[in-house]
Amino acid sequence: MKARRTPSAMAAEAAARPESARAAAPAGQDSAALALALGAAVGLLRDERIDEAEPALQAVLKRWPGQPDALHYLGVLRHTQGRVDEAVSLIREALAAMPDFVGAWNNLGNVLLLAGRGDEAAEAYESAVKAGDAAGGAARGASASAEDTVRALGNLGVLHRKLHHIDRSELALREAVRRDPAFADGWYNLSITLIEMGRVPEGLDAHSRAVALWPEESQPRQEVVRALLRLGESERAARLLREWLAEEPDNPVAEHMLAACLAAGAGAQAAPARASDHYVQEVFDAFASSFDAKLEALHYRAPGHVIEALRAAVGAPEGRLDIVDAGCGTGLCGPGLKPFARRLAGCDLSEGMLRRAKARGLYDVLHQAELMHYLRTQPQAFDAVVSADTLCYFGALDEALAAAHRALRPGGTLVFTVEALPDDSPLPHRLQPNGRYAHGARYLREALAHGGFEMRPLQAETLRMEGGAPVRGWLVAATRATPPGAAP
């Protein structure tokens, strides 16, 4: 199965894969040697070989102090490590020396966006466009400068949509595709903006242009489908998904989203029991490079919630617990879990996510494994099992809870979040149009009791924002009970 690239202008993605290096050596120095050294370092960064790219870039800066390209790409590397302030400082230092560096302005916007500094990110993207235009990039359609300028316009359009400046989003994206009619990501993001404006036929036309331009291995179309579903356009969404499956009959994303679309009208029994491993891998491998930035834009709160629940259950952090972050993703829970941990493990299906988690340097061990399989192979290995927004890819939770019970020591703590069904729903759980499952409070209490857990009071929380609305969820904390004669 081919990995798919997320067609998002949301930036961290562009930052993680530098397109080119402008290897200009200072006067009197060996520009050929610089080009060779810098190209090798950027190649390592592009391949996400962070441990090798870092010393390679530092070696360039040792030989050519202040070299703007090396400063820029070292900033990009710091961004992938989550060291945002350093990333901003390094890229700004590069721009002070080379203010017309369009790609660096673009990546500065990417990093600022990740830091939640949306207004500054917009200024950086606008500076990228101005620098590109001043250099004549708009007239040189095949040049790197023109490509970076178009990409900056695309980033600006997506950022404006996230900031709810919907008219500005349309203007920026239309300008991007005017300059480069073959800019598939621009058409794709324009389609989402138009659909969110309620201009569905125009949005579908823009979406069709994007699909026609994307190569075979490019991103699936779930964001357009989700935008349609938010507007209640389930028939149109299902038609797009069937067209997608006609092109790619075994595509796990299209299969799962069509099931979610159909389940919206048919109830829980029509839905699969859980999202398939192939679906989870494909979606999260595609989103790995931009995952943190996307969640930052959605005001993602689940990691903070689970850390506070763990603190309430076990007390102040003393570095004495063996903890597993089950479904660790890029390691967003890692900074909060580490102070509690004698040993911190993580597991996830997505190789791309695990690379990001490893770069944080917080986990003692990381495993690429399906959550239930991993927990089953770790009998009584942990004092705490923590899972932020992972069990929302399961309908019935019986097997997952049994696996967690097996992995916990007697008296161990289980903490997780799931999305919440409406209070008046008669269903135990339901597959939603967004592809995630929501669960009812009564079902959670019964499933935990049946699974051998003593549950603390259930907490209603907001997990993130989505489509401008809060996503309601449950924060669950429970203790592994030890009934007489029970097997671990």
N, C-alpha and C positions, 0 to 999 in steps of 0.2 A: 504494500500500500504506500502510495506516495504521500509524503508530508505536504501540507498545504500552507502557503504563505498567506497570512492575514492581510487582506487588502485594506489596510487602515492607514490613514495618514497620521495617526496618532503616534507618531514619533519615536517612542522608545525603540520601535522596530527599526526605523532608519538609522537611529544612533547605534544600534547594535551591529549593523552591517554597513560600515563605511563603504561608499561606492568607489572612491578614488583618493589618491594621495597627491597633493600638489607639492612635489618634492623639489622646491627651489632652495638651493644652498646659498648661504651668504657669500658675498663677493670674495673671490680668492680661495674658496674652499671647494672640495671635490663634490660637485653636484651629482656625478654618476654614482659615487659611493653612497651619498645620502639617499638617492632614489632607490638604490638596491636595499639599503638597510631599512628605510621607511616602508617600502613596498612589502618586504618580508614581515615586518611587525604588523602592518595593517592586514595582511593576509591571515595572520594568526588570530587577530581580533575578529575578522570577518567569520572565521571558522569557529569562533567562541572558544579558542584555546587560551583562556585568560591567563593561566599560570605561566605560559610561555610568552604571551604578548606583552605582559607588564615589564619584565626585564628587557625585552627587545626595545620597547619604546624608551625606557630609562637609559639604555645604552646610546640611543640616538641623541637624547638630550644631554648626555654627558659629553659626547663628542661635538655636538652642535648646540650649545646652550641657547635656550630661548627659541628654538626652531618651531615656528607656529603650527605646522602640521602635526609634529610630534606632541606638542602641548594639547592640541585639539583632540587627537585620538587617545591620549592618556586620559583626558577628561571624559571621553566616551567610555573608556574602560572603567573609570571610577563610577560612572553611571551604572554600569552593569553590576558593580559590586555593591550598589546601594549607598555609595558615599557621595551624596548629592551635592553638598556644599563644596567639596573638593572639585567635583566635576564642573560646577558653575565657575569656580575660580580659575581653573585651568583653561576652559574654553574662552572665558573673557580675556585672559592673558594672551591667548592666541589672536583674538580679534583686535586687541590693542595694537598688535604688531602688523596685522593684515586685515583692516576693517572691511575690505571688499570680499572676504572669504564667505561666499554664500552658504556653502555646506556647513560651516561652523556656526553661522547664525541660525540655521535650521536646527542643528543639533542642540544649540543652547536653548532654543524654544522647547525641544523635546525634554530636556532635563528639567527645565523650569516647570513644565507641565507635570512631570512626575512629582515634583516637590509641592504641588498644589498651588503654584504661583501663576495662575491662569492669565492675569493681566500682563505680567512680565513676559510670559510665553508668547502672547499675542504680539507684543512689541518686538520680540526677537524675530518672529516669523515675518512681520512687516519690514523689519530691517533687512532680512534675507531677500525679500522681493525688491526693495529699493536698491540694494547692492547689485543684485542681478541685472536690474534694468539699467543702472548706471554703467555697468560693464558692457552693455549691449547684449546681455544674455538672451533677452526675449527675441532678438532677431536671429539668433544662432540656434535653430531648433535642435541641432544634433549635439550641441556643446554640453559639457558637464554643468556649466553655469546655468544654461537654460533649463536643464533637467532639475537642478536644485531649486531654481526659482519656481518652477511649476509645482514641485513637491512642497515647497513652503506655502504656496497658495492653497494646496490641498490640506496641509496641516492646519492652516488658519481657518479654513472652512469647517473642518471637523471640530476644532476648538470652539469656534463661535456657536456651533450647534450644542455642544456640551454646556456652554455658558448661557444657553437659551437665547442667543442673539440670532434667531433663525433667519432673518432677512439678510444679515451680513454673511451668514453661512452660505446662503444661495449665491450671493454676489461673488464671494471668493472662489467657490467651486466652479461657477460658470466661467470665470476668468481663467481658471486653471485649464479647463477643457477647451476653451477658445484658443489658448496658446498651444495646447497640445491635444488635438482631437483624439489621439491614440492613448491618452492617459486613462487607463482602465479604472484605477483606483479613484480618480476624480469623478468619473461617471457613476461609479458605485456609491461613493459618499454623497454625491448630488442626489442620487435616487432616494437615499434614506432621508435626506433633508426635505425633499419634495413630498415624500410620503408623510413625514411628520407634520408638514404644513397642510395635510389633507388633500394634496394635489396628486391623487393616486395614479391616474393615467399617465401624467408626465413622469412620475417617479418610476413607473414600470417601464416606460420607454427608455429612461436613462439606465435602468438596471439591465435591460436587454442589450444596450450598447456595451456595458461593462462585461457582460457574459461573453459577448462576441469577441471582445478584445483580449480577455484573459487567456493565457496558455493553459494547457491541460492540467498542469499541476497547481494552478492558482486557487485562491480561497473559495470555500463554499459560500453559499448565499444566505446563510441563516439570519444575518442582520436585517436584510430586506424582508424576509419572511416574518421576523419578529416585529418589525415596524408595521407590517400589514395586520398582524394579529392584534397589536395594540389598538388599532383602529377598528377592530371587529371584522376585518376583511378575510375571514377564514377560508371562504371558497377560493379567493384569488391566491391566498397563501398555499392552499392544498394543490392548486393547479401548477404553481411554480415548482412545488416539491415533486409532483409527478413528472413534470418536464425534466427536472434534474435527474430523477431516477431513470427516466428513459435514456438519458445520456450515460449515466453511471449506475447501472442496476444494483450494485452492491455497496453503494456509498453509505457508510454507517450514520453519517450526520443527517443526510436526507431521509433515511429510513426512520431514525429516531424522531426527527422533527415532524414528519408526516404522522407518525403514531401520536405525537403530542397534539397535533392539530386535530386529528380525528377524535382523540380522547376527550377533547374539550366539549364535544357534543354527545359523547357516548358513555361517560362515567369511567370509574376506576377499572372495571373488569375488562375494558377494551384495551387497556394500556399494557405494555410489557412490565414485568415485575421490577425491572431496574434498567438503567441505561447500560448498554453493552460496553465491554472493555474497549472495543474498537472505537466506539463513539467518544468515550472519555479521552482516550489517547489522541485521537485525531484533533479534537477540539482544543485540548490544552497544549499539545505540541505546537499547534498553529498560533496560539495566543501567548506562548511562553515569553517571547521577547517584549511584548507590550502589555503583559498581564498586570503588572504593578501599576503602570500608568493608567490603564483603564479603570482599575478598582479605585485608584485615588480619585479619579474624576467622578466616580459613583459614590463617593463618601463611604467607602466600605468600612464596616464597624465590627464584623464578626471576630477578627483576631482579638481586639480589645475586650470584647464581651467574654470570650472563653478564658482569657487570662484572669479577668476579675472573678469569674466563677471558680477557677482553680484556686485562687487566693482565698476565697470565702470557704472553700472546702478543706484546704490543707494548712492554711495559715500563711504567715510571711515566708518569702522565699529564703531557703537556707542551703540550697545546693545539695540536697540529700536524696532527691527522688530520681528513679529511673522512669523516663517519660518517653512515650512515642507520640509523634505528631502524625496522625494517620490521615493520609491525603494532604501531605505538607505543601504541595504546590511549590511556589518559589520561596517558601520559608518565611512568609509574613508573620507567622506566629512565633518564629524562632527567637527574636529579641526578647519577647515577653516570657517565653518558656525557659530560656537559658538560666536565669537566676535561680529557678526552682530545681534545676537538674544536676544530679551527679553524672548522669549519662543521658544524652538527648539523641533519640533516633528519629528518623523520618522515613516514610514510605510514600510512593506515588507511582501511578502508572506512566506518567509522562516523562520521558527522558529529557525533553526540553525544560520542563519545570525543575527537574532535579539538578540540572546544570546551574540554574539560577540559585537554587537553595544552597548548593555546594559553595558558590562564590561568596556567600555570606560568612562562611567560616564558623558557623555556630553549632552544627550538628556533628556528633561524634561518629555517626554512621548514617548512610542514606541507602535505601533499597528501592530499585525499580520493581514494584510488585503491586498486584491488586490487593486492596485493603484487607478483605476477609482472609485471603490466602496467607498474607503476611502475619496477621494476628493469630491465626490458627497454628502457625509454626513457631509461636513464641509463648509456650505455656508458662504462666505465672512469671513472666519476665519483667513486668512493669508495675510501678506504683500508680501511674496515671496514663490513661489513654485520652488524647485530646484530638478533636476532629472539627475543624471550622468549615462549615459549608461544603462538606463532602457527602454526608448521608442524604443530602437533598437529591442525589442521583440514584437513590434507592426508593422503591415503594414500600413494600413490607420490610420491616427492620429486623425480623426475628434472627436471621442468619448473621447479620452484622453484629447484633447485640450478643449472640452466643459466642462469636469470635472474640469480641472485646472481653467478655466474661472469662474466657479461657486465658487470655493474655494477661489479665490483671491478677495481682496477688490478693489474698483475702484482705478486705478493707480498702482495696484500691479504688481510685476515683476515675469515673468516666465523665467527660465533659464534651458536649457537641452542640451544634446548631442545626436546625432545619427550618425551612420556610413553613409558614402557618396557613392552614386552611381557614376560611372564614368561620366565625363562631357558629353560624347556623348550618354549616355543611354536615350532612348525615354520613359522609364518607370517612373511612379511617385515613386514607391518603389518596392523592390524585396527581396524575401527570398533568402539568400545566403547559400552556402554549409556549412558554419560554424554554421547555425541555427539562425543567427541574420538577421534582415532586414536592408537594406540600403535604403536611401531616396535621392531623387533629390532636388536640390536647388529650382527649380521653384515650385515643389510641396509644399515644406515647406513654401514658401512665400504665396502661394494661400491658403493653409490650415490655416495658422495663420490669414490671413486677414478675411477669411470666419468665423473663430472662434471668432472674436471680439478682436483681438490683433493688436497692432501697433509694428511692428518688427524693431529692430535695425539692422545695417548691419550684414549680415551673415558672419561668420568667418570659414575658412577652417583650420582644425587643425589635428595633428596626435594624435590619442587617445591612442595607445599602439603599441607594436611590436607583430607580430604573424607570426610564421614560418620564422622568420628572416626578414620580410618585414613590413614597417609601415602600420598601419590601418588608412586610411583617414576618417575624420569625419567632421561633421558640429557642431559648437558651436552656439547655438541659444539663443538670449535674446529678450524678447518682453514685452510690457506693456499692461495690461488689459485696453482696451478702454471702454468707457461708452456711447454708442450711446443713443440718447434720447429714452426713453420708453423701453429700453432693460431690460430684466429680469436678475437678478443676476445669 
